[in-house]
Amino acid sequence: MNILEVQSRLAIAGLYSHAVDGVQGPRTAQAIQALFIARPYMKGDWRRWPAARRIVAAAQLFCMQDGIEVGEIDGLVGPQTLHAFEVYAARKRGIESAENWRDHEAPSVRQATLRSDRWPVQAQREMEKVFGPVGMNQTTLMLPRDYPLKIAWDRARSITRITCHEKVHDAAKRVFARVLDHYGPPQLSALGLDLFGGCLNVRRMRGGSAWSMHAWGVAFDFDPERNQLTWNRSRARFAQPAYERWWSLWEEEGFVSLGRARDFDWMHVQAARL
């Protein structure tokens, strides 16, 4: 969603009565401020945000208003926001398939080769049997000292801990330690293995109606910008040979790569069978 669309939606909301011209001027800024003030659930100190971030936050709000799951209204374009904007654009073109294409996924062609029998099938009933209700039974995973992660869409922020499900904690901790040992800090950075795209997030899966594996805190995303949801191996960075050991380390703990199994969402690895 671009500034022209934001101006158009502001005008429909009665907050903007000037030209829809794509100019990010003071009148547009005033209208966006009025939009934010009318929504007390806005998080963060949005008054300190630069103009470009406020435009993104306004677009996020309009997606939310239209029933499109967009995540936190923070003015940052992470993978959930990017998908929301794609769904919004598809709706404008009369295309509904962008919202639920994953409800009709083809069976995995690689599943039989993966050591994933230690985790349940990614169906709500099976997931709840093993992990309980979504968002519950979480714990803190402390990252190895030399392996801090950067938030992929806000790289000035680093983290040293992750919230994940208590049942995947030990397996994931072993993976991070072995990844660090194999690649070392310089290679982790060069390959984007230190760009964190999220773990626990109680939401529906992007492109589908079922609960995401992130809703149980059993999935991890990395470098989402260069491994976007719908990209296949011809575009996704994590499909390159340099990442073979990365994936094998996860698979040795039973985790499943959607990229290696179904050739999309190469950012994602999960403790659930397909």
C-alpha positions in Angstrom: 0.0 0.0 0.0 1.5 3.3 -1.1 1.0 6.9 0.0 -1.7 7.5 -2.7 -3.8 4.7 -1.3 -3.2 6.0 2.3 -4.4 9.4 1.2 -7.4 7.9 -0.5 -8.4 6.0 2.7 -7.8 9.0 4.8 -10.2 11.0 2.6 -12.8 8.2 2.8 -12.5 8.3 6.6 -13.2 12.1 6.5 -9.7 13.0 7.8 -8.3 14.4 4.5 -9.9 16.8 2.1 -7.1 17.7 -0.2 -5.6 16.4 -3.4 -4.7 12.7 -3.5 -1.4 13.4 -5.1 1.2 11.1 -3.4 2.9 14.0 -1.8 3.9 13.4 1.8 3.2 16.9 3.0 2.0 18.6 6.2 -1.7 18.0 5.4 -1.2 14.3 5.0 0.8 14.3 8.2 -2.0 16.0 10.1 -4.6 13.6 8.8 -2.4 10.6 9.8 -1.9 12.1 13.3 -5.7 12.4 13.6 -6.0 8.8 12.6 -3.6 7.7 15.3 -5.2 9.8 18.0 -8.5 8.2 17.3 -7.0 4.8 18.1 -5.8 4.6 21.7 -4.4 1.1 21.2 -1.5 2.4 19.1 1.7 1.1 20.6 5.0 2.9 20.9 5.8 6.6 20.8 4.4 7.2 17.3 4.9 11.0 17.7 8.6 10.4 17.5 8.4 8.3 14.3 9.6 9.7 11.1 7.1 10.5 8.4 7.8 7.4 6.3 7.2 5.1 9.3 3.9 6.9 10.1 2.7 6.2 6.5 3.4 2.5 7.0 1.6 2.5 10.3 -1.5 4.2 8.7 -1.4 1.6 6.0 -1.3 -1.1 8.7 -4.3 0.4 10.4 -6.3 0.3 7.2 -5.4 -3.3 6.6 -6.6 -4.1 10.1 -9.8 -2.2 9.5 -10.4 -4.4 6.4 -10.0 -7.6 8.4 -6.5 -8.3 7.1 -4.2 -9.7 9.8 -1.2 -7.3 9.9 0.4 -7.9 13.2 1.5 -5.1 15.5 0.8 -1.5 14.3 4.4 -0.4 14.5 5.2 1.3 11.2 7.8 -1.4 10.3 7.5 -3.7 7.3 8.1 -7.2 8.6 6.9 -10.3 6.9 3.4 -10.2 8.3 2.9 -6.6 7.2 4.4 -7.3 3.8 1.9 -10.1 3.3 -1.0 -7.9 4.5 -0.1 -5.3 1.9 0.0 -8.0 -0.8 -3.4 -9.2 0.3 -4.7 -5.7 0.2 -3.4 -5.1 -3.3 -4.8 -8.4 -4.5 -8.3 -7.5 -3.1 -8.1 -4.3 -5.0 -7.6 -6.3 -8.2 -10.4 -8.7 -7.3 -8.1 -11.6 -6.5 -9.1 -13.5 -3.4 -6.6 -16.4 -3.7 -3.8 -14.5 -2.1 -5.5 -14.9 1.3 -6.0 -18.6 1.4 -3.7 -20.3 -1.1 -2.1 -22.4 1.6 -5.4 -24.0 2.5 -4.9 -26.0 -0.8 -1.2 -26.9 -0.4 0.1 -29.9 -2.4 1.4 -32.8 -0.3 5.1 -32.7 0.5 7.5 -34.4 -1.9 10.3 -34.5 0.6 8.5 -35.4 3.8 9.6 -39.0 3.9 13.2 -38.1 4.0 13.0 -35.8 7.0 13.6 -37.0 10.6 10.5 -35.2 11.9 8.6 -38.1 13.5 9.5 -36.7 17.0 7.0 -33.7 16.4 3.3 -33.8 15.7 1.6 -33.2 12.4 0.7 -29.5 11.8 -3.0 -30.0 12.4 -4.6 -28.1 15.3 -5.9 -31.2 17.1 -2.5 -32.9 17.0 -0.6 -29.7 17.9 -2.8 -29.2 20.9 -2.3 -32.7 22.1 1.5 -32.2 22.3 1.9 -28.4 22.8 -1.4 -27.4 24.4 -3.4 -24.2 23.5 -1.8 -21.6 21.2 0.4 -19.1 23.0 0.7 -21.3 26.2 3.6 -23.2 27.8 6.3 -20.7 26.6 9.8 -20.3 28.0 12.9 -18.2 27.3 15.7 -19.5 25.1 19.0 -17.8 25.8 21.1 -17.6 22.7 24.8 -18.5 22.7 26.9 -15.5 23.8 28.5 -15.0 20.3 25.3 -15.5 18.5 23.0 -12.4 19.1 20.2 -12.0 16.5 19.2 -8.8 14.8 15.5 -8.0 14.2 15.3 -8.4 10.4 13.2 -5.4 9.7 14.8 -3.2 12.4 18.5 -4.1 12.4 19.5 -1.6 15.0 17.8 -3.9 17.5 19.6 -7.0 18.7 18.2 -9.7 21.0 19.9 -12.3 23.1 16.9 -14.4 24.0 13.8 -15.8 22.2 10.4 -16.8 23.6 9.5 -20.3 22.3 7.5 -23.4 23.5 9.1 -25.2 26.4 9.1 -28.5 24.5 11.2 -27.2 21.6 13.6 -25.2 23.8 16.3 -27.8 24.2 16.3 -28.9 20.6 16.4 -25.3 19.3 19.2 -24.4 21.8 21.3 -27.3 20.5 20.8 -26.1 16.9 21.9 -22.5 17.6 25.0 -23.8 19.4 25.9 -26.1 16.6 25.2 -23.5 13.9 27.5 -21.1 15.7 30.2 -23.8 16.0 30.0 -24.6 12.3 29.7 -21.2 10.7 31.3 -18.8 13.3 30.1 -15.2 13.8 31.5 -13.7 10.5 29.8 -16.3 8.4 26.5 -16.0 10.3 26.4 -12.4 9.5 27.5 -12.8 5.9 24.8 -15.4 5.2 22.0 -13.6 7.1 21.7 -16.4 9.7 21.6 -13.7 12.4 18.6 -11.9 10.9 15.6 -13.0 13.0 12.1 -13.0 11.6 10.2 -14.2 14.7 9.1 -17.2 16.7 6.1 -16.9 19.1 3.3 -15.0 17.3 -0.3 -16.0 18.0 -1.7 -15.5 14.5 -3.1 -17.4 11.5 -0.7 -18.6 8.9 0.1 -16.1 6.1 -1.9 -17.2 3.1 -4.1 -19.6 5.1 -6.9 -19.8 7.6 -5.3 -22.4 10.1 -3.2 -21.4 13.1 0.4 -20.7 12.2 3.0 -22.8 13.8 4.3 -19.6 15.3 1.1 -19.5 17.4 2.5 -22.3 19.5 6.1 -20.9 19.5 7.5 -23.9 17.6 8.6 -22.2 14.4 11.5 -19.8 13.7 11.9 -17.4 10.8 15.2 -16.0 9.5 16.1 -13.3 6.9 12.6 -12.8 5.6 13.5 -10.1 3.1 15.6 -12.4 1.0 13.5 -15.5 1.6 10.0 -14.2 1.0 6.9 -16.4 1.5 6.1 -17.2 -2.1 9.6 -17.3 -3.4 10.9 -20.7 -4.7 14.4 -22.0 -4.9 15.2 -19.9 -7.9 15.0 -16.7 -5.8 15.3 -17.7 -2.1 18.7 -17.1 -0.7 18.4 -20.0 1.8 18.1 -22.5 -1.1 21.7 -21.9 -2.0 24.4 -24.6 -1.3 26.0 -22.5 1.5 22.9 -23.2 3.6 23.0 -27.0 3.3 24.6 -27.5 6.8 22.2 -24.9 8.3 19.2 -27.0 7.2 20.7 -30.3 8.1 21.4 -29.1 11.7 17.7 -28.2 12.1 16.6 -31.5 10.5 18.8 -33.5 12.8 16.6 -32.3 15.6 13.4 -33.2 13.7 12.6 -29.7 12.5 11.1 -29.2 9.0 12.0 -26.6 6.5 9.1 -25.5 4.4 11.5 -24.4 1.7 13.2 -27.8 1.4 9.9 -29.7 1.7 7.6 -27.6 -0.4 9.8 -24.9 -2.1 8.2 -21.8 -0.6 8.7 -19.9 2.7 12.4 -20.6 2.8 12.7 -18.3 5.9 10.8 -20.8 8.0 11.6 -23.9 10.0 9.2 -25.7 12.4 8.8 -28.4 14.9 5.8 -30.0 13.2 5.3 -32.5 10.4 3.6 -31.6 7.1 
